[in-house]
Amino acid sequence: MERRRNTTGSSLRHRVALRWLGAALVVTFLALGLRIPADANSFGYPGNYAANNGNHEIYFSIYLDSDLASDTQLSMTYALNPHPDIYSYRTYTYRSSNDVRVYDGNYGNTGWYAAAGPCVGSVGGSGQGTYCKPRQVRYNRGYYPSAFDTRAERRHFSCHELGHTLGLFHDPGGCMSTSGTSYYFGSHNYDHLYFYH
């Protein structure tokens, strides 16, 4: 008969030690005034890259519908800019330094009203600090055109998609919800908006 070593006790001690180490790191970070990466929702990485920096340069296509342009600007002003680590501004110049580019069009029966598409630019950073620059926001007027009829709907879509360009995933609170017409970030997401860059 083979005897097995009892590792249950040492495994438990190892897990407890790791938890204490994690708690000590949190206390150290807080004492130094540093921010701690959030893992309550999957901020940023993997798969949803943030745009490159706290200065969020957003290019509006010259063909962007005027109502969508106006309400995207309002989302920048009232959802993004109140956060101390974000300054978003509109640019009329298409260039490599754009963090986000905003378009609208008839993209067909895609199943989505709006999207912060996959990375079309360069990727940098690592881990939760991974970023893509520029990101694209596309409003799909071809899928369900009446979805953009009201200012509340347009502001919700713009806040939601701009949130994705900042690295946020779907969350039931605020405009990162997949339903409703909120056009502010919920407190949970607001707390996750800071930049490693």
N, C-alpha and C positions, 0 to 999 in steps of 0.2 A: 504494500500500500504506500502510495506516494504522499508525503506530507507537504502541505502547502503552508507557506508563511502567511500569517495574518497581517494583511496590509491595510485593513480597514482603519485602524487607529492612526497610522502614519498618514494615510490619505486625508483623513479628516483634519489632522493637525496641519497638513499642507494647505488645505482649502481655507482654514481659519487664518493661517499666517498670511495668505494672499489677500484676504479681505482686510486684515489689519493694515497691510502695506498699502492697499488701495485707499483706505480711510486716511492714513497718514499723508498720502500724496494729495488728497483732496484738501485736507487741512492746510498743508504747506502752500498749495496753489492759492487758496483763499487768503491766507495770511500775507502772501506776497502781492495780492491784488490781481492775480492772473485768472484768466477765464478757463474753464474746463470744457473740453469737447463734450458735446451732448450725445448721449446714446439712448435717450428716451424715444426719439424718433430718428430715423436714419438720415441725419443731416449730410447732405453733400455726396458722400462716397459710400458704396460703389454705385456707379451708374447715373447719378444725377449730379453732374458737375456744376459747381458754382461758377459764376463769371469771375473775372480775374481779381477785382479789387473793390475796396470800399467806395471808391469813386466810380460810380456805375454809369458809364457813358452809353446812352441809348440812342441809336439811330432810328429815325422814323422814315420809312420809305416815302418817297415823294408821291406815291400812288395810294398811300394809306388813307382810308375813308376819314373824313374830317371828324365825325362823331367818335370813331375809334381812337383817333389821334388825341382828341380832347379828353376822353375818359382814361386813356392810358396815361396821359400827363397828370390827371387828377390822382390816379393810383400812385404814381411816382411821388407826388407832393404829399398825399395824406397817408399812404401805407408804408412807403419805403423811407422817405426822408425824415420822418420823426425819430427813427432809430439813430442813436448816436454814432454808430459805426458805418452808416450808409449815407452817401450823398449821390443821388441819381440826378442826371441832367440830360436834356434832349440835345442832340446834335443834328445838324442838317448835312453833315459831311460823312459820306461813306468812306471808311478807311480801316486800316488794320487795327487801329487802337479801339474800335468800337467794342464794348463789352457785350452789347445786345443789339440785334437788328430786328425791327418790328415790321411785319408785312400783313396784308390781308389779301384774300383772293378766293376763287372757287377751286378748292382742292378736291372736290368730289365727295362721294358718299363714303367717307373714311371712318365714320363712327366717332369722330371727335369734332368739337366746336372750335377749339383752340388748342394749340400745342406749343410747348417749348421744346423744339425738336432736338434731335441728337447733335452731338458736337460736330460743328462744321469747320472749326478752326483748330488752333493748336491747344494741346493739353499740357499742363504743367503741374507742379506740386506733387504731393503724395498723400496717401491715406485720406483723412477727412479734409485735408487741405488741397485735394485735387481740384483743378479748375479747367475750364474750357473757355476759350476766347476766340471769336465771339460766339454767343448763343443766339439762336433765332426764335422769335415768337411769331407764330402764324395764326391769324384768325381765319377760320374756314367759313366763309359766307355761303359756300355751296352745299354744305351738309344739312343745315337747318337754319335758313336765313332769318326766320323770325326770332331766333335766340338772341339776336343783337338789337331787338326793337327798343328796349328801354335802357336808360342810363345806368340803372342799378345792375342790369345784366352785363353790360359792357364793362363797367367798373369791376364787377366780380371776376370776369374772365381776365381782364388785364392784371388785376392784383394777383390772381391765381398763377398766371403764366410767368409774371415777373418774379413771383416767389420761387418758382422752379429754377429760374436763372440764378437765383441766390443760393440754390442748393437744397431747397425745402421739398419734401415729399408731401403726399396727401395727408391731411389731418382733419378730424371732424370739427375742429374749432376755427372759426374765421374763414377767410377767403381760400384757404388751402383745402377746404371741404369740396367734394365733387358735386355738391348740390347747394342750393340756396343762392342768395344774392349778397352775401357779406362782402365788403370791399376793404376790410382791415385784416391784418394778421391776428390770429388768436394769440393769447398771451404765451401759450406753449411754444408756438413758432417764433414769436417775437424774441423770446429769450434765446433762441438758437441762432439768431442772425448776428454773427460777428465774423470777422475775417482773419484768416491765418496769414495773409499775404502782406 
